[in-house]
Amino acid sequence: AQKVTQAQTEISVVEKEDVTLDCVYETRDTTYYLFWYKQPPSGELVFLIRRNSFDEQNEISGRYSWNFQKSTSSFNFTITASQVVDSAVYFCALSENTGNQFYFGTGTSLTVIP
Amino acid sequence: DSGVTQTPKHLITATGQRVTLRCSPRSGDLSVYWYQQSLDQGLQFLIHYYNGEERAKGNILERFSAQQFPDLHSELNLSSLELGDSALYFCASSPLWGTPAGYTFGSGTRLTVV
């Protein structure tokens, strides 16, 4: 069965600090996809990244970076030099190869204090 | 604007009532997915339709039903509403069935049952 665990329920950091959000997943599929979404207070789900199981390259996009490690079934997300606008709930999600549904973690609420 | 339109944005109704949530997928997308985000259950997959046919069911209550019409818009019907049905309901669409590529979420309908 597929499962996504985000052990960090809430994190608070001071502006300009770096912060890493953890995501651990479980799946028996050999082909799967991992995602991160941001949910600001307004409520919409903002897509951040998609990574397939065959691509273990880390990715950097501006202040955001992602570390995918199949050996530990983890897909962690780091925000460098955090800003107040980064305050949101962040969800990690897993999709099987069929793409029929996403399995979401419980989310990590990030508060960046000015 | 993600291209996925959900109406209404907010809905307040009384227990025992029935409501219909509407989703218009992104132009050209054949798949529509419904998710429920509640405080106690998190983000959960409800149901998936592809080109008018039901393809997958998740944790959808029997009081809930959905359909996808020939013009590809979808409706989620919630009946005999209970306080616990208060949640944010998301619709997502994707071009095909069988890949999570292009999976796009709408901005959600916030349902409050009083």
Contacts between the chains, C-beta under 8 A, distances in Angstrom:
chain1	res1	chain2	res2	distance
A	33	B	100	4.9
A	35	B	100	7.7
A	37	B	105	7.7
A	43	B	88	6.0
A	43	B	107	7.0
A	43	B	108	5.5
A	43	B	110	6.9
A	44	B	2	7.7
A	44	B	105	7.1
A	44	B	106	7.9
A	44	B	107	4.3
A	44	B	108	6.5
A	45	B	90	6.6
A	45	B	105	4.3
A	45	B	108	7.7
A	47	B	103	8.0
A	47	B	104	7.4
A	47	B	105	7.5
A	50	B	100	6.9
A	50	B	101	7.7
A	91	B	43	6.6
A	93	B	43	8.0
A	95	B	100	4.2
A	95	B	103	7.6
A	97	B	98	7.8
A	98	B	97	7.7
A	98	B	98	5.4
A	99	B	94	6.8
A	99	B	96	7.9
A	99	B	97	7.3
A	99	B	98	5.8
A	99	B	99	4.7
A	99	B	100	3.8
A	99	B	101	7.5
A	99	B	103	7.0
A	100	B	48	5.3
A	100	B	55	6.2
A	100	B	56	4.3
A	100	B	97	7.4
A	100	B	98	7.9
A	101	B	33	6.8
A	101	B	45	4.0
A	101	B	48	6.3
A	101	B	56	5.9
A	101	B	58	6.0
A	102	B	33	8.0
A	102	B	35	7.6
A	102	B	43	7.8
A	102	B	45	6.5
A	102	B	100	7.4
A	102	B	103	7.5
A	103	B	45	7.5
A	104	B	42	6.2
A	104	B	43	3.9
A	104	B	44	7.7
A	105	B	42	7.9
A	106	B	42	5.0
A	107	B	42	6.9
A	107	B	43	7.7
